[in-house]
Amino acid sequence: MLIADETTTAEALYVGMTRGRHDNTALVVCEQLDDEHRATPPTAADVLTAALGRVSAEQAALDALRTTLGASESLAVLAPRLANLDAWIAHETPPDPSIELERLAARRERFEQRARPGVLTRSRRDDRRLVQGLDERQGELEALADRRVAWLEQHAEALGYRDQLAAQVADRRAALATDAVATQPDHLVQLIGPVPDDGAGRERWSQLAGRVEAYREHWGIEPEDIRRPPIDGTQYREWNAAVKTAGMIQRINEPHLDHGLERGLGIEL
């Protein structure tokens, strides 16, 4: 049951009117107990119609973020926002029960293949209790699946924006790699050498340089400080994957070393 008034948002109305197991009922407050007298109080339909057009603070904040980030291309802004949004989605999204439902269906099928109709022996009664337990668990999982679908539908815009933001991050990383190849700044040449002449080597150089430049822009690192490992755990992991890895690969590819070491270290390019 939902109690709706002039402060109810569209999100709250949606949740309240889609979660009933048997029916969905809304009690609409049409009159306010205050000193002001309204000649014509709103009808229940008026209150519910207004609620459909009233977005929550979450939606308003999402619109503000979209406006701000649309004007920004820096990974110093884009990357943390994407990480925060990913963390929020991972925490709030109901779990996906599809795999367990598939396993449950397979178990039920195997059971039915070996089950034998007949008199109610102890074994048969045990089988019936097992089936009852499977059916109850299936009902629980199906209800969880319904909640997940409803949540995804309710937050479709936020999920779509997450994909848009991820695309912006990917585009920015690609742009940094392209610019690095074109300009070959000194700090990259000192770290990973000059751009190779062959196509495969040029592509690999672009990938390594793009990682380093993405790390620098994300964390605001000056060129002369890129070899200095940070203290922060999250930043260190990115430094390790970008700067340290690039430097290791450059040393491995020096002529006096065996190139096979690169494969032995398991470094992903």
Protein Blocks (a to p, Z undefined) as FASTA:
>chain_A
ZZddfkbcfklmmmmmmmbfkbccddddfbdcdfbdcfbacdfklmmmmmmmmccfklmm
mmmmmmmmmmpcbfklmmmmmmmmmmmmmmmmccdfklmmmmmmmmmmmmmmmpccdddd
fklmmmmmmmmmmmmmmmmmmmmmmmmmmmmmmmmmmmmmmmmmmmmmmmmmmmmmmmmm
mnopaklmmmnopadfbfklmmmmmmmmmmmmmmmmmnopafklmmpccfblklmmmmmm
mmmmmmmmmmmmpmkbcfklmmmnopaZZ
